[in-house]
Amino acid sequence: MKIRKAVFPVAGLGTRVLPATKAMPKEMLTIVDRPLIQYVVDEAREAGIEHFIFVTGRNKGVIEDHFDKMFELDENLKSRNKSKEIEELARFQPGAGETSFTRQQSPLGLGHAVWCARELVGNEPFAVVLPDELVLNSPGCLKQMIDIANGLDERSNLVAVEEVPMELTHQYGICGIGERHPTHSTAFTIDGMVEKPPRGTSPSNLSITGRYILQPEIFKILETQERGAGGEIQLTDGMIGLAKTQQFYGVEFEGERHDCGSKPGFLRANIAYGLQRPDLRDGLRKEMLRYLGQ
Ligand code: G1P
């Protein structure tokens, strides 16, 4: 199964992190020294993705700018011989024609956002990556999933999953565990899914993390998908429809998941990613200890 394209739904308003997101897209919030969206695009590139599709909304133009070349900046850095910075920017720069942008015109939910990418994806399996969830690991979460997908039936769908405390299950898509895959020990068939089950009704504590590999048949289903939890067109509901005819697998990925769309998660991610960086680790630790008076 060759996965060439990834869809990044980036139209959300980021109301959980206001006022930071009043005029700035939440995907541009900075973890250490780069915006959230940069981390997930890098994760997708590492996984072999060749085309990056952004489903944007109003006020999100700066995301497109971030992935463009910036002539004045490049010239300025060149004239000052800032080779380290030039290399750093070049490493993150998508090539010409590797990005596409389309708009979700109304905030109708994740399922609707993914459906908006149907023409850009076409008739091939694709990845969906939610930028407010970061997974700290090497290899990244999507690479782990694609490695597993390569050994599965061509028409398979995969979702990344992680256990969460039972009292938090109402915040997530939840899935039930079927059978373990005989050779991929971290993968299992999914036995039922539900989006944001009301408290006390969740079938398990296995939450869907923001990484998916889906077959293009999902688009036909999303086209007529009715509103579900929260009055939104839910991707999970579309996947429940697709699971009637195609196999879904859960993948228990390796790595630390950070929910950067919440204030505590965002702050924790900054510390976790800062402590991972060889160039910043010692300085950050020293500052934190000094601040805490130790
Ligand atoms: C979305 C999905 C949900 C998933 C979650 C992961 O919800 O609908 O199934 O568990 O992302 O972050 P949202 O966080 O957009 O409400």
Boltz pocket constraint, residues with backbone or C-beta under 6 A from the ligand:
constraints:
  - pocket:
      binder: B
      contacts: [[A, 110], [A, 130], [A, 133], [A, 171], [A, 172], [A, 173], [A, 174], [A, 195], [A, 196], [A, 207], [A, 208], [A, 209], [A, 210], [A, 234], [A, 235], [A, 236]]
      max_distance: 6.0
